[in-house]
């Protein structure tokens, strides 16, 4: 359902295990350690770059909804 924006400078990547850059990123997802996660390869980033993740329109449900977003910043 989610996709990278066409108007940003960096892309989110769907991945499992270690990232391509040594000493950065996650080794596994934050839940079971067996799933996938999204990341942005920051070694390719420059000041002012953006990585936007776009979702389709989601209608609210009676009684509300909860959206959880976990993040981690690791590396130099």
C-alpha positions, 0 to 999 in steps of 0.5 A, spaced: 500 500 500 505 504 501 510 507 496 515 512 495 514 519 493 515 522 486 517 529 488 523 527 494 530 526 493 531 519 497 527 512 497 525 508 502 527 501 501 524 495 504 529 490 507 531 485 512 537 483 515 543 488 515 543 494 511 549 495 505 553 500 509 557 497 515 556 499 522 549 502 520 542 500 520 538 495 523 540 487 523 532 485 524 525 488 525 523 491 531 518 485 533 520 478 532 527 479 528 524 475 522 520 480 518 522 486 514 523 494 515 524 500 511 530 504 511 533 510 507 540 509 505 543 516 509 550 515 506 547 517 499 543 523 502 545 531 502 543 537 506 535 538 504 534 531 501 527 528 503 525 521 503 517 521 503 513 515 504 506 515 501 500 511 503 493 511 500 487 515 503 485 511 509 478 512 512 477 513 519 473 507 523 468 509 528 471 509 535 478 511 532 484 508 530 491 507 532 497 508 527 504 506 530 511 508 527 517 506 530 524 509 528 531 508 529 537 512 528 544 509 528 551 510 525 555 516 525 
